[in-house]
């Protein structure tokens, strides 16, 4: 009997998905308003702040000898 509780048929899965999609589609006004409002807020926030660029540089010296300062002097 517990074996039947763990199983689900494709028909039941289809019915559940259909009900869930109908519920989500019934809330289309709220979803549209929230998308519109947050889109405007994000657009104007980015316009107000402006563009900011940031860069980093990392390098590693692979020198077989023990002299690490010579490798760094070659880069400079």
PyMOL Python script that loads the backbone (N, CA, C, O; Angstrom):
from pymol import cmd

cmd.read_pdbstr("""\
ATOM      1  N   UNK A   1       0.822  -1.189   0.000  1.00  0.00           N
ATOM      2  CA  UNK A   1       0.000   0.000   0.000  1.00  0.00           C
ATOM      3  C   UNK A   1       0.868   1.256   0.000  1.00  0.00           C
ATOM      4  O   UNK A   1       0.520   2.237  -0.657  1.00  0.00           O
ATOM      5  N   UNK A   2       1.969   1.248   0.707  1.00  0.00           N
ATOM      6  CA  UNK A   2       2.848   2.419   0.707  1.00  0.00           C
ATOM      7  C   UNK A   2       3.524   2.594  -0.645  1.00  0.00           C
ATOM      8  O   UNK A   2       3.978   3.688  -0.979  1.00  0.00           O
ATOM      9  N   UNK A   3       3.592   1.517  -1.422  1.00  0.00           N
ATOM     10  CA  UNK A   3       4.177   1.587  -2.751  1.00  0.00           C
ATOM     11  C   UNK A   3       3.315   2.449  -3.666  1.00  0.00           C
ATOM     12  O   UNK A   3       3.853   3.145  -4.527  1.00  0.00           O
ATOM     13  N   UNK A   4       2.010   2.424  -3.507  1.00  0.00           N
ATOM     14  CA  UNK A   4       1.112   3.224  -4.333  1.00  0.00           C
ATOM     15  C   UNK A   4       1.183   4.701  -3.971  1.00  0.00           C
ATOM     16  O   UNK A   4       0.924   5.546  -4.827  1.00  0.00           O
ATOM     17  N   UNK A   5       1.522   5.036  -2.746  1.00  0.00           N
ATOM     18  CA  UNK A   5       1.607   6.429  -2.339  1.00  0.00           C
ATOM     19  C   UNK A   5       2.818   7.121  -2.976  1.00  0.00           C
ATOM     20  O   UNK A   5       2.792   8.333  -3.192  1.00  0.00           O
ATOM     21  N   UNK A   6       3.851   6.381  -3.269  1.00  0.00           N
ATOM     22  CA  UNK A   6       5.055   6.957  -3.854  1.00  0.00           C
ATOM     23  C   UNK A   6       4.981   7.078  -5.368  1.00  0.00           C
ATOM     24  O   UNK A   6       5.838   7.722  -5.972  1.00  0.00           O
ATOM     25  N   UNK A   7       3.997   6.485  -5.982  1.00  0.00           N
ATOM     26  CA  UNK A   7       3.877   6.504  -7.435  1.00  0.00           C
ATOM     27  C   UNK A   7       2.897   7.587  -7.877  1.00  0.00           C
ATOM     28  O   UNK A   7       1.960   7.932  -7.157  1.00  0.00           O
ATOM     29  N   UNK A   8       3.134   8.109  -9.069  1.00  0.00           N
ATOM     30  CA  UNK A   8       2.235   9.096  -9.645  1.00  0.00           C
ATOM     31  C   UNK A   8       2.109   8.780 -11.136  1.00  0.00           C
ATOM     32  O   UNK A   8       3.089   8.431 -11.794  1.00  0.00           O
ATOM     33  N   UNK A   9       0.911   8.905 -11.643  1.00  0.00           N
ATOM     34  CA  UNK A   9       0.711   8.607 -13.069  1.00  0.00           C
ATOM     35  C   UNK A   9       0.872   9.888 -13.888  1.00  0.00           C
ATOM     36  O   UNK A   9       0.813  10.995 -13.354  1.00  0.00           O
ATOM     37  N   UNK A  10       1.073   9.718 -15.172  1.00  0.00           N
ATOM     38  CA  UNK A  10       1.231  10.867 -16.050  1.00  0.00           C
ATOM     39  C   UNK A  10      -0.059  11.674 -16.151  1.00  0.00           C
ATOM     40  O   UNK A  10      -0.018  12.892 -16.328  1.00  0.00           O
ATOM     41  N   UNK A  11      -1.180  11.015 -16.043  1.00  0.00           N
ATOM     42  CA  UNK A  11      -2.468  11.710 -16.117  1.00  0.00           C
ATOM     43  C   UNK A  11      -2.623  12.627 -14.907  1.00  0.00           C
ATOM     44  O   UNK A  11      -3.039  13.778 -15.043  1.00  0.00           O
ATOM     45  N   UNK A  12      -2.288  12.111 -13.723  1.00  0.00           N
ATOM     46  CA  UNK A  12      -2.377  12.940 -12.513  1.00  0.00           C
ATOM     47  C   UNK A  12      -1.386  14.103 -12.572  1.00  0.00           C
ATOM     48  O   UNK A  12      -1.708  15.218 -12.162  1.00  0.00           O
ATOM     49  N   UNK A  13      -0.195  13.844 -13.077  1.00  0.00           N
ATOM     50  CA  UNK A  13       0.802  14.898 -13.208  1.00  0.00           C
ATOM     51  C   UNK A  13       0.319  15.970 -14.174  1.00  0.00           C
ATOM     52  O   UNK A  13       0.483  17.159 -13.902  1.00  0.00           O
ATOM     53  N   UNK A  14      -0.267  15.577 -15.289  1.00  0.00           N
ATOM     54  CA  UNK A  14      -0.810  16.524 -16.265  1.00  0.00           C
ATOM     55  C   UNK A  14      -1.926  17.365 -15.645  1.00  0.00           C
ATOM     56  O   UNK A  14      -1.980  18.576 -15.857  1.00  0.00           O
ATOM     57  N   UNK A  15      -2.808  16.732 -14.888  1.00  0.00           N
ATOM     58  CA  UNK A  15      -3.915  17.460 -14.252  1.00  0.00           C
ATOM     59  C   UNK A  15      -3.397  18.476 -13.242  1.00  0.00           C
ATOM     60  O   UNK A  15      -3.895  19.600 -13.176  1.00  0.00           O
ATOM     61  N   UNK A  16      -2.398  18.081 -12.455  1.00  0.00           N
ATOM     62  CA  UNK A  16      -1.831  19.004 -11.473  1.00  0.00           C
ATOM     63  C   UNK A  16      -1.157  20.190 -12.148  1.00  0.00           C
ATOM     64  O   UNK A  16      -1.329  21.333 -11.723  1.00  0.00           O
ATOM     65  N   UNK A  17      -0.392  19.920 -13.198  1.00  0.00           N
ATOM     66  CA  UNK A  17       0.273  21.003 -13.912  1.00  0.00           C
ATOM     67  C   UNK A  17      -0.730  21.939 -14.571  1.00  0.00           C
ATOM     68  O   UNK A  17      -0.513  23.150 -14.624  1.00  0.00           O
ATOM     69  N   UNK A  18      -1.818  21.386 -15.068  1.00  0.00           N
ATOM     70  CA  UNK A  18      -2.861  22.190 -15.693  1.00  0.00           C
ATOM     71  C   UNK A  18      -3.529  23.106 -14.659  1.00  0.00           C
ATOM     72  O   UNK A  18      -3.792  24.276 -14.939  1.00  0.00           O
ATOM     73  N   UNK A  19      -3.798  22.573 -13.474  1.00  0.00           N
ATOM     74  CA  UNK A  19      -4.397  23.385 -12.414  1.00  0.00           C
ATOM     75  C   UNK A  19      -3.453  24.493 -11.958  1.00  0.00           C
ATOM     76  O   UNK A  19      -3.872  25.631 -11.747  1.00  0.00           O
ATOM     77  N   UNK A  20      -2.181  24.152 -11.808  1.00  0.00           N
ATOM     78  CA  UNK A  20      -1.192  25.153 -11.374  1.00  0.00           C
ATOM     79  C   UNK A  20      -1.026  26.248 -12.425  1.00  0.00           C
ATOM     80  O   UNK A  20      -0.910  27.424 -12.082  1.00  0.00           O
ATOM     81  N   UNK A  21      -1.014  25.868 -13.692  1.00  0.00           N
ATOM     82  CA  UNK A  21      -0.860  26.873 -14.746  1.00  0.00           C
ATOM     83  C   UNK A  21      -2.095  27.772 -14.830  1.00  0.00           C
ATOM     84  O   UNK A  21      -1.967  28.968 -15.091  1.00  0.00           O
ATOM     85  N   UNK A  22      -3.274  27.220 -14.616  1.00  0.00           N
ATOM     86  CA  UNK A  22      -4.490  28.042 -14.597  1.00  0.00           C
ATOM     87  C   UNK A  22      -4.453  29.031 -13.439  1.00  0.00           C
ATOM     88  O   UNK A  22      -4.883  30.175 -13.585  1.00  0.00           O
ATOM     89  N   UNK A  23      -3.944  28.598 -12.294  1.00  0.00           N
ATOM     90  CA  UNK A  23      -3.845  29.487 -11.137  1.00  0.00           C
ATOM     91  C   UNK A  23      -2.874  30.630 -11.423  1.00  0.00           C
ATOM     92  O   UNK A  23      -3.166  31.786 -11.116  1.00  0.00           O
ATOM     93  N   UNK A  24      -1.731  30.313 -12.004  1.00  0.00           N
ATOM     94  CA  UNK A  24      -0.741  31.346 -12.312  1.00  0.00           C
ATOM     95  C   UNK A  24      -1.276  32.306 -13.368  1.00  0.00           C
ATOM     96  O   UNK A  24      -1.065  33.515 -13.267  1.00  0.00           O
ATOM     97  N   UNK A  25      -1.962  31.783 -14.375  1.00  0.00           N
ATOM     98  CA  UNK A  25      -2.541  32.649 -15.404  1.00  0.00           C
ATOM     99  C   UNK A  25      -3.672  33.514 -14.866  1.00  0.00           C
ATOM    100  O   UNK A  25      -3.944  34.584 -15.412  1.00  0.00           O
ATOM    101  N   UNK A  26      -4.333  33.067 -13.804  1.00  0.00           N
ATOM    102  CA  UNK A  26      -5.392  33.881 -13.209  1.00  0.00           C
ATOM    103  C   UNK A  26      -4.810  35.094 -12.485  1.00  0.00           C
ATOM    104  O   UNK A  26      -5.519  36.072 -12.249  1.00  0.00           O
ATOM    105  N   UNK A  27      -3.539  35.039 -12.136  1.00  0.00           N
ATOM    106  CA  UNK A  27      -2.867  36.142 -11.440  1.00  0.00           C
ATOM    107  C   UNK A  27      -2.031  36.992 -12.402  1.00  0.00           C
ATOM    108  O   UNK A  27      -1.069  37.627 -11.970  1.00  0.00           O
ATOM    109  N   UNK A  28      -2.371  37.019 -13.689  1.00  0.00           N
ATOM    110  CA  UNK A  28      -1.557  37.692 -14.694  1.00  0.00           C
ATOM    111  C   UNK A  28      -1.489  39.197 -14.471  1.00  0.00           C
ATOM    112  O   UNK A  28      -0.486  39.820 -14.819  1.00  0.00           O
ATOM    113  N   UNK A  29      -2.520  39.791 -13.905  1.00  0.00           N
ATOM    114  CA  UNK A  29      -2.514  41.239 -13.682  1.00  0.00           C
ATOM    115  C   UNK A  29      -1.468  41.604 -12.633  1.00  0.00           C
ATOM    116  O   UNK A  29      -0.693  42.540 -12.828  1.00  0.00           O
ATOM    117  N   UNK A  30      -1.444  40.880 -11.541  1.00  0.00           N
ATOM    118  CA  UNK A  30      -0.487  41.149 -10.468  1.00  0.00           C
ATOM    119  C   UNK A  30       0.944  40.915 -10.964  1.00  0.00           C
ATOM    120  O   UNK A  30       1.841  41.706 -10.674  1.00  0.00           O
ATOM    121  N   UNK A  31       1.149  39.840 -11.705  1.00  0.00           N
ATOM    122  CA  UNK A  31       2.481  39.536 -12.227  1.00  0.00           C
ATOM    123  C   UNK A  31       2.919  40.619 -13.212  1.00  0.00           C
ATOM    124  O   UNK A  31       4.078  41.032 -13.191  1.00  0.00           O
ATOM    125  N   UNK A  32       2.029  41.078 -14.057  1.00  0.00           N
ATOM    126  CA  UNK A  32       2.369  42.121 -15.029  1.00  0.00           C
ATOM    127  C   UNK A  32       2.701  43.439 -14.345  1.00  0.00           C
ATOM    128  O   UNK A  32       3.661  44.108 -14.728  1.00  0.00           O
ATOM    129  N   UNK A  33       1.928  43.819 -13.347  1.00  0.00           N
ATOM    130  CA  UNK A  33       2.178  45.068 -12.632  1.00  0.00           C
ATOM    131  C   UNK A  33       3.519  45.015 -11.899  1.00  0.00           C
ATOM    132  O   UNK A  33       4.289  45.973 -11.947  1.00  0.00           O
ATOM    133  N   UNK A  34       3.795  43.920 -11.235  1.00  0.00           N
ATOM    134  CA  UNK A  34       5.070  43.784 -10.523  1.00  0.00           C
ATOM    135  C   UNK A  34       6.252  43.819 -11.495  1.00  0.00           C
ATOM    136  O   UNK A  34       7.269  44.451 -11.211  1.00  0.00           O
ATOM    137  N   UNK A  35       6.124  43.153 -12.623  1.00  0.00           N
ATOM    138  CA  UNK A  35       7.188  43.167 -13.626  1.00  0.00           C
ATOM    139  C   UNK A  35       7.416  44.572 -14.154  1.00  0.00           C
ATOM    140  O   UNK A  35       8.561  44.998 -14.307  1.00  0.00           O
ATOM    141  N   UNK A  36       6.353  45.289 -14.430  1.00  0.00           N
ATOM    142  CA  UNK A  36       6.445  46.653 -14.944  1.00  0.00           C
ATOM    143  C   UNK A  36       7.085  47.593 -13.924  1.00  0.00           C
ATOM    144  O   UNK A  36       7.974  48.372 -14.268  1.00  0.00           O
ATOM    145  N   UNK A  37       6.635  47.523 -12.676  1.00  0.00           N
ATOM    146  CA  UNK A  37       7.150  48.408 -11.626  1.00  0.00           C
ATOM    147  C   UNK A  37       8.628  48.132 -11.366  1.00  0.00           C
ATOM    148  O   UNK A  37       9.427  49.068 -11.338  1.00  0.00           O
ATOM    149  N   UNK A  38       9.006  46.878 -11.176  1.00  0.00           N
ATOM    150  CA  UNK A  38      10.401  46.567 -10.899  1.00  0.00           C
ATOM    151  C   UNK A  38      11.288  46.842 -12.112  1.00  0.00           C
ATOM    152  O   UNK A  38      12.463  47.174 -11.950  1.00  0.00           O
ATOM    153  N   UNK A  39      10.751  46.711 -13.310  1.00  0.00           N
ATOM    154  CA  UNK A  39      11.509  47.069 -14.504  1.00  0.00           C
ATOM    155  C   UNK A  39      11.814  48.557 -14.547  1.00  0.00           C
ATOM    156  O   UNK A  39      12.939  48.954 -14.851  1.00  0.00           O
ATOM    157  N   UNK A  40      10.817  49.383 -14.245  1.00  0.00           N
ATOM    158  CA  UNK A  40      11.031  50.821 -14.199  1.00  0.00           C
ATOM    159  C   UNK A  40      12.011  51.211 -13.096  1.00  0.00           C
ATOM    160  O   UNK A  40      12.898  52.037 -13.310  1.00  0.00           O
ATOM    161  N   UNK A  41      11.849  50.623 -11.936  1.00  0.00           N
ATOM    162  CA  UNK A  41      12.757  50.935 -10.825  1.00  0.00           C
ATOM    163  C   UNK A  41      14.187  50.573 -11.199  1.00  0.00           C
ATOM    164  O   UNK A  41      15.104  51.358 -10.954  1.00  0.00           O
ATOM    165  N   UNK A  42      14.389  49.425 -11.776  1.00  0.00           N
ATOM    166  CA  UNK A  42      15.730  49.007 -12.184  1.00  0.00           C
ATOM    167  C   UNK A  42      16.304  49.898 -13.266  1.00  0.00           C
ATOM    168  O   UNK A  42      17.489  50.230 -13.223  1.00  0.00           O
ATOM    169  N   UNK A  43      15.487  50.295 -14.241  1.00  0.00           N
ATOM    170  CA  UNK A  43      15.953  51.153 -15.323  1.00  0.00           C
ATOM    171  C   UNK A  43      16.373  52.523 -14.802  1.00  0.00           C
ATOM    172  O   UNK A  43      17.448  53.015 -15.146  1.00  0.00           O
ATOM    173  N   UNK A  44      15.532  53.140 -13.975  1.00  0.00           N
ATOM    174  CA  UNK A  44      15.862  54.469 -13.473  1.00  0.00           C
ATOM    175  C   UNK A  44      16.995  54.427 -12.454  1.00  0.00           C
ATOM    176  O   UNK A  44      17.776  55.375 -12.371  1.00  0.00           O
ATOM    177  N   UNK A  45      17.102  53.377 -11.696  1.00  0.00           N
ATOM    178  CA  UNK A  45      18.235  53.250 -10.766  1.00  0.00           C
ATOM    179  C   UNK A  45      19.543  53.179 -11.533  1.00  0.00           C
ATOM    180  O   UNK A  45      20.512  53.850 -11.178  1.00  0.00           O
ATOM    181  N   UNK A  46      19.573  52.370 -12.584  1.00  0.00           N
ATOM    182  CA  UNK A  46      20.792  52.245 -13.382  1.00  0.00           C
ATOM    183  C   UNK A  46      21.090  53.549 -14.113  1.00  0.00           C
ATOM    184  O   UNK A  46      22.259  53.906 -14.262  1.00  0.00           O
ATOM    185  N   UNK A  47      20.075  54.266 -14.571  1.00  0.00           N
ATOM    186  CA  UNK A  47      20.278  55.556 -15.235  1.00  0.00           C
ATOM    187  C   UNK A  47      20.814  56.590 -14.254  1.00  0.00           C
ATOM    188  O   UNK A  47      21.663  57.405 -14.616  1.00  0.00           O
ATOM    189  N   UNK A  48      20.332  56.567 -13.028  1.00  0.00           N
ATOM    190  CA  UNK A  48      20.755  57.539 -12.017  1.00  0.00           C
ATOM    191  C   UNK A  48      22.187  57.272 -11.557  1.00  0.00           C
ATOM    192  O   UNK A  48      22.972  58.209 -11.408  1.00  0.00           O
ATOM    193  N   UNK A  49      22.530  56.012 -11.333  1.00  0.00           N
ATOM    194  CA  UNK A  49      23.855  55.657 -10.839  1.00  0.00           C
ATOM    195  C   UNK A  49      24.908  55.832 -11.930  1.00  0.00           C
ATOM    196  O   UNK A  49      26.000  56.327 -11.652  1.00  0.00           O
ATOM    197  N   UNK A  50      24.606  55.443 -13.147  1.00  0.00           N
ATOM    198  CA  UNK A  50      25.571  55.541 -14.234  1.00  0.00           C
ATOM    199  C   UNK A  50      26.382  54.270 -14.364  1.00  0.00           C
ATOM    200  O   UNK A  50      26.148  53.283 -13.667  1.00  0.00           O
ATOM    201  N   UNK A  51      27.353  54.318 -15.281  1.00  0.00           N
ATOM    202  CA  UNK A  51      28.157  53.143 -15.570  1.00  0.00           C
ATOM    203  C   UNK A  51      29.441  53.208 -14.747  1.00  0.00           C
ATOM    204  O   UNK A  51      30.097  54.247 -14.679  1.00  0.00           O
ATOM    205  N   UNK A  52      29.781  52.108 -14.140  1.00  0.00           N
ATOM    206  CA  UNK A  52      31.005  52.028 -13.342  1.00  0.00           C
ATOM    207  C   UNK A  52      31.805  50.825 -13.813  1.00  0.00           C
ATOM    208  O   UNK A  52      31.310  49.698 -13.800  1.00  0.00           O
ATOM    209  N   UNK A  53      33.031  51.065 -14.225  1.00  0.00           N
ATOM    210  CA  UNK A  53      33.885  49.995 -14.713  1.00  0.00           C
ATOM    211  C   UNK A  53      34.935  49.679 -13.658  1.00  0.00           C
ATOM    212  O   UNK A  53      35.440  50.577 -12.984  1.00  0.00           O
ATOM    213  N   UNK A  54      35.257  48.414 -13.521  1.00  0.00           N
ATOM    214  CA  UNK A  54      36.265  47.982 -12.572  1.00  0.00           C
ATOM    215  C   UNK A  54      37.067  46.871 -13.227  1.00  0.00           C
ATOM    216  O   UNK A  54      36.505  45.973 -13.854  1.00  0.00           O
ATOM    217  N   UNK A  55      38.373  46.938 -13.078  1.00  0.00           N
ATOM    218  CA  UNK A  55      39.204  45.889 -13.653  1.00  0.00           C
ATOM    219  C   UNK A  55      40.253  45.459 -12.640  1.00  0.00           C
ATOM    220  O   UNK A  55      40.637  46.223 -11.754  1.00  0.00           O
ATOM    221  N   UNK A  56      40.702  44.242 -12.786  1.00  0.00           N
ATOM    222  CA  UNK A  56      41.772  43.717 -11.939  1.00  0.00           C
ATOM    223  C   UNK A  56      42.775  42.997 -12.820  1.00  0.00           C
ATOM    224  O   UNK A  56      42.442  42.511 -13.901  1.00  0.00           O
ATOM    225  N   UNK A  57      44.005  42.936 -12.340  1.00  0.00           N
ATOM    226  CA  UNK A  57      45.071  42.264 -13.071  1.00  0.00           C
ATOM    227  C   UNK A  57      45.789  41.350 -12.098  1.00  0.00           C
ATOM    228  O   UNK A  57      46.188  41.770 -11.012  1.00  0.00           O
ATOM    229  N   UNK A  58      45.950  40.099 -12.495  1.00  0.00           N
ATOM    230  CA  UNK A  58      46.642  39.115 -11.682  1.00  0.00           C
ATOM    231  C   UNK A  58      47.625  38.374 -12.560  1.00  0.00           C
ATOM    232  O   UNK A  58      47.291  37.994 -13.683  1.00  0.00           O
ATOM    233  N   UNK A  59      48.822  38.164 -12.071  1.00  0.00           N
ATOM    234  CA  UNK A  59      49.786  37.387 -12.827  1.00  0.00           C
ATOM    235  C   UNK A  59      50.550  36.479 -11.871  1.00  0.00           C
ATOM    236  O   UNK A  59      50.662  36.750 -10.675  1.00  0.00           O
ATOM    237  N   UNK A  60      51.066  35.400 -12.432  1.00  0.00           N
ATOM    238  CA  UNK A  60      51.803  34.405 -11.663  1.00  0.00           C
ATOM    239  C   UNK A  60      53.108  34.149 -12.389  1.00  0.00           C
ATOM    240  O   UNK A  60      53.130  33.976 -13.608  1.00  0.00           O
ATOM    241  N   UNK A  61      54.168  34.128 -11.652  1.00  0.00           N
ATOM    242  CA  UNK A  61      55.481  33.857 -12.226  1.00  0.00           C
ATOM    243  C   UNK A  61      55.790  32.374 -12.085  1.00  0.00           C
ATOM    244  O   UNK A  61      55.740  31.825 -10.984  1.00  0.00           O
ATOM    245  N   UNK A  62      56.108  31.730 -13.198  1.00  0.00           N
ATOM    246  CA  UNK A  62      56.483  30.318 -13.176  1.00  0.00           C
ATOM    247  C   UNK A  62      57.980  30.220 -13.461  1.00  0.00           C
ATOM    248  O   UNK A  62      58.395  29.923 -14.581  1.00  0.00           O
ATOM    249  N   UNK A  63      58.755  30.467 -12.462  1.00  0.00           N
ATOM    250  CA  UNK A  63      60.201  30.460 -12.591  1.00  0.00           C
ATOM    251  C   UNK A  63      60.734  29.218 -11.904  1.00  0.00           C
ATOM    252  O   UNK A  63      60.427  28.979 -10.736  1.00  0.00           O
ATOM    253  N   UNK A  64      61.526  28.424 -12.607  1.00  0.00           N
ATOM    254  CA  UNK A  64      62.064  27.189 -12.039  1.00  0.00           C
ATOM    255  C   UNK A  64      63.165  27.477 -11.031  1.00  0.00           C
ATOM    256  O   UNK A  64      63.362  26.704 -10.093  1.00  0.00           O
ATOM    257  N   UNK A  65      63.871  28.558 -11.209  1.00  0.00           N
ATOM    258  CA  UNK A  65      64.948  28.867 -10.269  1.00  0.00           C
ATOM    259  C   UNK A  65      64.376  29.539  -9.028  1.00  0.00           C
ATOM    260  O   UNK A  65      63.196  29.886  -8.987  1.00  0.00           O
ATOM    261  N   UNK A  66      65.207  29.717  -8.035  1.00  0.00           N
ATOM    262  CA  UNK A  66      64.754  30.289  -6.772  1.00  0.00           C
ATOM    263  C   UNK A  66      64.658  31.800  -6.803  1.00  0.00           C
ATOM    264  O   UNK A  66      64.140  32.388  -5.854  1.00  0.00           O
ATOM    265  N   UNK A  67      65.139  32.465  -7.867  1.00  0.00           N
ATOM    266  CA  UNK A  67      65.154  33.919  -7.928  1.00  0.00           C
ATOM    267  C   UNK A  67      63.810  34.436  -8.439  1.00  0.00           C
ATOM    268  O   UNK A  67      63.588  34.482  -9.649  1.00  0.00           O
ATOM    269  N   UNK A  68      62.920  34.820  -7.541  1.00  0.00           N
ATOM    270  CA  UNK A  68      61.600  35.304  -7.934  1.00  0.00           C
ATOM    271  C   UNK A  68      61.617  36.787  -8.288  1.00  0.00           C
ATOM    272  O   UNK A  68      60.782  37.242  -9.070  1.00  0.00           O
ATOM    273  N   UNK A  69      62.539  37.533  -7.733  1.00  0.00           N
ATOM    274  CA  UNK A  69      62.605  38.965  -8.029  1.00  0.00           C
ATOM    275  C   UNK A  69      63.044  39.197  -9.469  1.00  0.00           C
ATOM    276  O   UNK A  69      62.632  40.186 -10.075  1.00  0.00           O
ATOM    277  N   UNK A  70      63.868  38.314 -10.035  1.00  0.00           N
ATOM    278  CA  UNK A  70      64.285  38.467 -11.423  1.00  0.00           C
ATOM    279  C   UNK A  70      63.115  38.322 -12.369  1.00  0.00           C
ATOM    280  O   UNK A  70      63.054  39.018 -13.382  1.00  0.00           O
ATOM    281  N   UNK A  71      62.183  37.432 -12.061  1.00  0.00           N
ATOM    282  CA  UNK A  71      60.996  37.234 -12.901  1.00  0.00           C
ATOM    283  C   UNK A  71      60.094  38.467 -12.844  1.00  0.00           C
ATOM    284  O   UNK A  71      59.535  38.873 -13.863  1.00  0.00           O
ATOM    285  N   UNK A  72      59.954  39.055 -11.672  1.00  0.00           N
ATOM    286  CA  UNK A  72      59.119  40.248 -11.541  1.00  0.00           C
ATOM    287  C   UNK A  72      59.774  41.448 -12.201  1.00  0.00           C
ATOM    288  O   UNK A  72      59.073  42.311 -12.729  1.00  0.00           O
ATOM    289  N   UNK A  73      61.088  41.526 -12.186  1.00  0.00           N
ATOM    290  CA  UNK A  73      61.782  42.621 -12.847  1.00  0.00           C
ATOM    291  C   UNK A  73      61.618  42.511 -14.362  1.00  0.00           C
ATOM    292  O   UNK A  73      61.556  43.531 -15.049  1.00  0.00           O
ATOM    293  N   UNK A  74      61.547  41.302 -14.886  1.00  0.00           N
ATOM    294  CA  UNK A  74      61.323  41.125 -16.312  1.00  0.00           C
ATOM    295  C   UNK A  74      59.955  41.601 -16.744  1.00  0.00           C
ATOM    296  O   UNK A  74      59.802  42.070 -17.872  1.00  0.00           O
ATOM    297  N   UNK A  75      58.973  41.497 -15.900  1.00  0.00           N
ATOM    298  CA  UNK A  75      57.624  41.968 -16.218  1.00  0.00           C
ATOM    299  C   UNK A  75      57.590  43.491 -16.225  1.00  0.00           C
ATOM    300  O   UNK A  75      56.942  44.109 -17.070  1.00  0.00           O
ATOM    301  N   UNK A  76      58.300  44.086 -15.266  1.00  0.00           N
ATOM    302  CA  UNK A  76      58.317  45.548 -15.163  1.00  0.00           C
ATOM    303  C   UNK A  76      59.046  46.127 -16.357  1.00  0.00           C
ATOM    304  O   UNK A  76      59.176  47.346 -16.470  1.00  0.00           O
TER     305      UNK A  76
END
""", "prot")
cmd.dss("prot")
cmd.show_as("cartoon", "prot")
cmd.util.cbc("prot")
cmd.orient("prot")
